[in-house]
Amino acid sequence: MAAKLRFRAIVAGKHGISVWISWVLLVALSVMIGTLVLQWSKSHATKTVEDITEKGEVLTFCQETGVAINSYCQNTQTLNINVTNNNNRKVDSLLVRGFDIYGNPDGGSKNISLEPEKTKAVVIVKQGVLKQADVMPVIIVGKKRVVCQSRKVLLETIEFC
């Protein structure tokens, strides 16, 4: 009988150690998961802040950019635009998004260098007859090409030259 009691005491003692080990493992796992979530949220927040800062800088540069369309007309193959840079920043190219008489898109881009307060005649190759077109200035910020959609000019009822 004494051997039975001694065996129960040994087994009961080991049972207590395994419960303690399971609690230690559970706490360690919780700490590891918490650390991973904290690191992920920190890197995600940092990336989001950098993206918002970059978009704010782009918006600031686009506010310094603008074009005015003095005259425009089209023939069967080209869209002729007389464009003036009416703001403080150099325009590096123009992005033209045209729509034909059926509503189908027709796009084109023209690399130009238009200094502030200068006017230039631009010829853009197209297909078909355009009903309307959007002209957007494009600037280079650092090494990045930025299309300033907020500064676009809409050309409606494009007449023939």
Legacy VTK file of the C-alpha trace (Angstrom):
# vtk DataFile Version 3.0
C-alpha trace
ASCII
DATASET POLYDATA
POINTS 161 float
0.000 0.000 0.000
2.869 2.371 0.762
4.243 1.724 -2.716
0.886 2.691 -4.208
0.840 5.996 -2.289
4.399 6.734 -3.276
3.543 6.082 -6.979
0.502 8.402 -6.741
2.648 11.147 -5.190
5.213 10.880 -7.990
2.516 10.917 -10.678
0.711 13.815 -8.992
3.956 15.764 -8.832
4.654 15.251 -12.534
1.133 16.328 -13.366
1.784 19.638 -11.652
5.008 20.187 -13.617
3.317 19.558 -16.976
0.590 22.103 -16.167
3.260 24.640 -15.274
5.166 23.897 -18.503
1.976 24.285 -20.548
1.347 27.718 -18.974
4.909 28.810 -19.717
4.567 27.644 -23.325
1.191 29.389 -23.689
2.571 32.679 -22.341
5.675 32.397 -24.568
3.498 31.748 -27.644
1.287 34.730 -26.773
4.313 36.987 -26.390
5.724 35.835 -29.760
2.412 36.400 -31.563
2.038 39.797 -29.916
5.561 40.767 -30.996
4.889 39.697 -34.579
1.619 41.671 -34.709
3.336 44.716 -33.223
6.180 44.579 -35.767
3.735 44.122 -38.663
1.541 47.029 -37.555
4.595 49.258 -37.097
5.930 48.516 -40.606
2.441 48.886 -42.114
1.921 52.256 -40.415
5.353 53.476 -41.537
4.667 52.466 -45.148
1.247 54.128 -45.080
2.689 57.379 -43.719
5.395 57.361 -46.429
2.746 56.814 -49.130
0.582 59.653 -47.806
3.597 61.973 -47.603
4.598 61.122 -51.182
1.062 61.729 -52.470
0.968 65.065 -50.651
4.247 66.109 -52.259
2.938 65.086 -55.686
-0.222 67.127 -55.116
1.898 70.135 -54.155
3.983 69.799 -57.320
0.839 69.403 -59.434
-0.603 72.591 -57.932
2.475 74.385 -59.298
1.725 73.019 -62.783
-0.897 74.007 -65.308
-1.537 74.406 -68.989
-3.943 76.544 -70.979
-5.165 75.532 -74.406
-5.290 78.585 -76.650
-6.618 76.843 -79.762
-7.181 73.333 -81.009
-8.371 71.572 -84.139
-8.058 68.206 -85.835
-7.597 66.669 -89.235
-7.924 63.007 -90.160
-4.570 61.983 -88.634
-3.524 64.587 -86.062
-4.806 66.713 -83.227
-3.245 70.186 -83.320
-3.043 72.033 -80.004
-1.620 75.446 -79.183
-0.692 75.084 -75.501
0.679 77.559 -72.943
2.324 76.719 -69.626
0.533 79.156 -67.340
2.159 78.251 -64.041
5.531 78.135 -62.266
6.768 74.631 -63.060
8.189 73.177 -66.277
5.901 70.707 -68.080
7.872 67.704 -69.383
5.150 66.131 -71.526
1.449 66.138 -72.273
-0.844 63.148 -71.934
-3.860 63.334 -74.232
-6.809 61.025 -73.719
-9.256 61.407 -76.583
-12.688 59.915 -77.244
-13.995 59.400 -80.748
-17.556 60.040 -81.912
-18.562 56.547 -80.726
-17.100 57.017 -77.236
-14.085 54.754 -77.811
-10.870 55.914 -76.132
-7.834 57.004 -78.132
-4.753 58.025 -76.189
-1.491 59.662 -76.992
1.467 61.256 -75.310
3.803 63.959 -76.532
7.185 64.605 -74.944
7.694 68.344 -74.879
9.642 70.737 -72.749
7.423 73.690 -71.960
8.928 76.307 -69.690
6.682 78.564 -67.564
4.826 81.281 -69.490
5.854 79.797 -72.867
3.572 78.705 -75.719
4.114 75.809 -78.104
2.235 74.235 -81.005
1.841 70.509 -80.383
0.814 67.905 -82.956
-0.474 64.580 -81.621
-1.047 61.578 -83.878
-4.522 60.057 -83.564
-6.933 57.762 -85.349
-10.463 58.620 -86.363
-12.504 61.707 -85.524
-12.331 62.895 -81.924
-15.399 64.222 -80.164
-13.537 65.368 -77.047
-10.131 65.045 -75.395
-8.488 65.497 -71.996
-5.058 67.148 -71.924
-3.018 66.523 -68.766
0.404 67.958 -67.931
3.117 65.479 -66.954
6.063 66.491 -64.778
9.181 64.695 -63.570
9.666 64.711 -59.789
13.018 63.177 -58.915
13.044 60.055 -61.079
9.284 59.642 -61.077
6.929 60.639 -63.903
3.799 62.266 -62.458
0.565 62.776 -64.413
-1.315 65.738 -62.938
-4.908 64.632 -63.482
-6.177 67.374 -61.192
-4.875 69.953 -63.703
-6.404 68.443 -66.856
-8.061 70.561 -69.517
-11.121 69.242 -71.358
-11.393 69.924 -75.092
-14.982 69.654 -76.317
-16.402 69.805 -79.849
-13.067 69.593 -81.640
-13.442 71.258 -85.034
-11.583 70.372 -88.243
-8.633 72.515 -89.344
LINES 1 162
161 0 1 2 3 4 5 6 7 8 9 10 11 12 13 14 15 16 17 18 19 20 21 22 23 24 25 26 27 28 29 30 31 32 33 34 35 36 37 38 39 40 41 42 43 44 45 46 47 48 49 50 51 52 53 54 55 56 57 58 59 60 61 62 63 64 65 66 67 68 69 70 71 72 73 74 75 76 77 78 79 80 81 82 83 84 85 86 87 88 89 90 91 92 93 94 95 96 97 98 99 100 101 102 103 104 105 106 107 108 109 110 111 112 113 114 115 116 117 118 119 120 121 122 123 124 125 126 127 128 129 130 131 132 133 134 135 136 137 138 139 140 141 142 143 144 145 146 147 148 149 150 151 152 153 154 155 156 157 158 159 160
